[in-house]
């Protein structure tokens, strides 16, 4: 597919509205049993953690300049506001180059189905009581995403991979979590089965 056709599909994804996607992520966050609002016994993180970095996940990702496509899609789907609010997010964020490498058939399917796109984006976010930095991983570990499927994060030395995809930059700190840049878009099996 030509580059301008590919860009057309990415723009088409950004132009079509889907109100339910924000509800899906908001619901997943609200039902987290680890947030102090829903679990009075949960211990909130100390304020010193929140003060370490200025800017939430969206602000930090925007400022980096490497995640324009991701931020644009999250914003158009209404999911960006969810990542600005209370939470302790670990985001495995695909770079712009990762979105450019999405196969044409997958890109076309996501452009035509906003709910599937929302599931793909939510599959990149883990909402736990504490965000995961490199030092929090040892060997392989399974985490549940906001999409409600699991991902496997593996560590070797200071290198991470998620579902076999390399993390190319780790521990990008934000006031409400941490970003790990990845060089490929993760697609959950449930979405792949629907678009094949």
Secondary structure by P-SEA (a helix, b strand, c coil): ccaaaaaaaaaaaacccccaaaaaaaaaaaacccccccccccccccccccccccccaaaaaaaacccaaaaaaaaaaccccccccccccccccccaaaaaaccaaaaaaaaacaaaaaaaaaaacccccccccccccccbbbbbccccbbbbbbbcccccccccccccccccccccbbbbbbcbbbbcaaaaaaac
